[in-house]
Amino acid sequence: MASQPQPTAFPTGAELLQVQADLWRHSLHYMTSMALRCAVQLGIPTAIHRNGAAFLRRLMRLLAASGIFAVDNSGEESVYCLSPVSYYLLVDGIPRDEQHISSHSSFVLSATSTRCVEAALGLADWLKKDAVAPPFEELHGATLFHESLESIDAEFHRLSNEGLASHDDFGIHIALRQFSDIFEGMRSLTDCGGGDGTTATAIVKAFPHIKCTIPADGVISYVGGDMFKFVPPAQVVMLKFVLHHWSDEDCVKILAQCKKAIPSREEAGKVLVGDIVTSCSPGPISETQLLMDVAMLTVSKGRQRDENDWSEIFVKAGFTDYKFTATE
Ligand SMILES: C[S@@+](CC[C@H](N)C(=O)[O-])C[C@H]1O[C@@H](n2cnc3c(N)ncnc32)[C@H](O)[C@@H]1O
């Protein structure tokens, strides 16, 4: 008789960063193949052998080997169950400790969609020509996440924005605990490029004394507008997962606007950048960073940056003092 699936332990705080990296890595793994295709098309000798998995058991075996599902092989038959990663793929999300863990299935579906894959398939052609726009925009005539994409493909636009929104509060409660000293002393905050306001809402819930600018419910005020032209003033301006979508030149322009929006260092003015800092140490997190970098090349003018790249941008934007802090 086959053994019964064991209930999976819910991911702990320490596992959450790994879950995020795994979700990105598994959703974007095809970027390795696209980069390889590009290398072959450009004449760089490379060999790859891939075996397709035609049936569910083989598919599940692969997905379990990748850590997307867990497997119990102790009985006569393999029993598959949820792993920490697949917890985040439940269609309706899952309630947990008075919060709602949102589903990341839209992110997976959007990152593996024909629109994204086709853009990556065109990488070699794109590299051979002197294109101004990124491959995604060249191919589809609009930028990923931009409202102009809605009239071209409303369903894809909805899916990609849903995927983006689900990432907005990913691990935010852990970050708020880890960086509580920054938030405790904060008087006011502008969440620049703050999406649907999920992050700002979590911040105000944890630190009700902060006057926060972005979507409204009386405590938080929403201000529309272009961050290249104006950023609403506050003691602290936050840019979370915004700058990696933009070129170095654009980052300098955005940061310069943020600098104008904050008071002097003596008055505790700060710009808080939450983003990826690439490292050379091998491992899944580092691989995820490289996959995200090629993904950015495909869909935007942005890139992932190491400490030197970030320092250069901060200095060009007029900042003389900055500090890197890694999430644990
Ligand atoms: C990648 S999302 C980041 C969302 C959120 N901060 C997070 O942590 O997931 C980038 C956000 O920047 C906004 N955005 C793009 N261009 C902008 C502009 N020129 N001015 C202000 N916001 C902009 C988009 O609407 C989107 O909400």
Ligand as a Chemical Component Dictionary entry (heavy atoms), coordinates in Angstrom:
data_LIG
# 
_chem_comp.id                   LIG 
_chem_comp.type                 NON-POLYMER 
_chem_comp.pdbx_formal_charge   0 
_chem_comp.three_letter_code    LIG 
# 
loop_
_chem_comp_atom.comp_id 
_chem_comp_atom.atom_id 
_chem_comp_atom.alt_atom_id 
_chem_comp_atom.type_symbol 
_chem_comp_atom.charge 
_chem_comp_atom.model_Cartn_x 
_chem_comp_atom.model_Cartn_y 
_chem_comp_atom.model_Cartn_z 
_chem_comp_atom.pdbx_ordinal 
LIG C1  C1  C 0  8.627 46.694 -10.723 1  
LIG S1  S1  S 1  7.357 47.641 -10.046 2  
LIG C2  C2  C 0  7.880 47.689 -8.372  3  
LIG C3  C3  C 0  6.712 47.477 -7.469  4  
LIG C4  C4  C 0  7.017 47.426 -5.977  5  
LIG N1  N1  N 0  7.865 48.515 -5.525  6  
LIG C5  C5  C 0  7.580 46.081 -5.518  7  
LIG O1  O1  O 0  8.325 46.068 -4.569  8  
LIG O2  O2  O -1 7.225 45.047 -6.071  9  
LIG C6  C6  C 0  7.729 49.225 -10.669 10 
LIG C7  C7  C 0  6.666 50.256 -10.363 11 
LIG O3  O3  O 0  7.125 51.511 -10.882 12 
LIG C8  C8  C 0  6.003 52.190 -11.447 13 
LIG N2  N2  N 0  6.525 53.135 -12.469 14 
LIG C9  C9  C 0  7.006 52.852 -13.692 15 
LIG N3  N3  N 0  7.385 53.987 -14.326 16 
LIG C10 C10 C 0  7.136 54.993 -13.456 17 
LIG C11 C11 C 0  7.317 56.408 -13.527 18 
LIG N4  N4  N 0  7.856 56.989 -14.604 19 
LIG N5  N5  N 0  6.959 57.163 -12.453 20 
LIG C12 C12 C 0  6.444 56.574 -11.334 21 
LIG N6  N6  N 0  6.256 55.237 -11.209 22 
LIG C13 C13 C 0  6.589 54.462 -12.262 23 
LIG C14 C14 C 0  5.161 51.078 -12.045 24 
LIG O4  O4  O 0  3.832 51.487 -12.184 25 
LIG C15 C15 C 0  5.321 49.980 -11.001 26 
LIG O5  O5  O 0  4.334 50.092 -10.026 27 
# 
loop_
_chem_comp_bond.comp_id 
_chem_comp_bond.atom_id_1 
_chem_comp_bond.atom_id_2 
_chem_comp_bond.value_order 
_chem_comp_bond.pdbx_ordinal 
LIG C1  S1  SING 1  
LIG S1  C2  SING 2  
LIG S1  C6  SING 3  
LIG C2  C3  SING 4  
LIG C3  C4  SING 5  
LIG C4  N1  SING 6  
LIG C4  C5  SING 7  
LIG C5  O1  DOUB 8  
LIG C5  O2  SING 9  
LIG C6  C7  SING 10 
LIG C7  O3  SING 11 
LIG C7  C15 SING 12 
LIG O3  C8  SING 13 
LIG C8  N2  SING 14 
LIG C8  C14 SING 15 
LIG N2  C9  SING 16 
LIG N2  C13 SING 17 
LIG C9  N3  DOUB 18 
LIG N3  C10 SING 19 
LIG C10 C11 SING 20 
LIG C10 C13 DOUB 21 
LIG C11 N4  SING 22 
LIG C11 N5  DOUB 23 
LIG N5  C12 SING 24 
LIG C12 N6  DOUB 25 
LIG N6  C13 SING 26 
LIG C14 O4  SING 27 
LIG C14 C15 SING 28 
LIG C15 O5  SING 29 
# 
